[in-house]
Every structure is written in structure tokens, then in C-alpha cells.
Amino acid sequence: MRQRSIGLAMRTLMLAATALGIQELPDDRLRDRRSSLELIHLPEGSRDGPMVAIGKGTQDPLPKPGSLALADPWWLTNGF
């Protein structure tokens, strides 16, 4: 249950950041996890969890693979 709560909190945080025009980056793209943990000064014996970096981006985000274009909603008009 705890995993689901953390995931919902992360998603809410990322949606709120996007609504404010701020970019977010979930932890799965952080390359060097050990350096990241040293940067936040995690106490000895603690365990890390999911992380989200939030801030102003230097470039537009890349398109997400598999996303459908909203300009042409063919999935609403075509049958299966």
C-alpha cells in the first residue's frame, strides 16, 4: 500500500508542477544515483526512495514515445 501512496503523491506533484509551467524529472532518469544521494546528505542507515527533480528547464521536453497526437483524435472516430 505504501508503494501506491508514494506513486500517487509523486504523480500529483508532477502534475501540479506541469500545471504551473515547471518541468519535472522522475528519478528513473538520474544517471548517478550514488552522487545524488550524497548531494542530499542522506543520513547513514536511511534508505532512499523515489525522487523528483523540479525546476525551470533549459529546453523543451522531448516528446514521450507512444503518445497520441491530440490534433487528430482518430481513436475517437474509428471503430475497432
Secondary structure by P-SEA (a helix, b strand, c coil): caaaaaaaaaaaaaaaaaaacbbbbcccccccaaaaaaaacccccccccbbbbbcccccccccccccccccccccccccc
